[in-house]
Amino acid sequence: MNPWIGLAFVVLLLDQASKLAAEYWLVYHQSVALLPVLNLTLSYNPGAAFSFLGEAGGWQRWFFSAIALGVSLYILWWLHQIRGRRHFLACGLALVLGGAVGNLIDRLVHGYVIDFIHVYWRDWHYPIFNVADIGITVGVVMVMVYMIFLEPKQA
């Protein structure tokens, strides 16, 4: 088995376990303060990032599910094509894969993505997110860093 698929699976497990815990212990839209800049706040997002198309009427569930499935299949293919010492790229792709599948499961099972991490500063609030979103974000940044700074050196 490809070790990068194992990393994606770990991200998926952490994501799904944290969402189960959030739904068990948190009350919808009631914040629990952890730090002066961090709350746990259970929220449901039927749209994409930043609730894009969240009020679209339901069709977006299948649209975003199809995109997530397509991206996940492409990343699986890409991970199997990676040869040599391109570990940084493979790690980034695995993080994106685990996060994409985590949010895909939510969409297919619930019709929305479960979010619960709420970062803020005074009156400014970042959109509530989850562990899958962290994996996707960190993974995309790693892929971009690889393509901009590391790939040209290996060529």
Summary of the structure (lengths in Angstrom):
residues: 155
radius of gyration: 16.7
end to end distance: 27.3
largest distance: 51.9
contacts: 470
relative contact order: 0.19
helix: 63%
strand: 16%
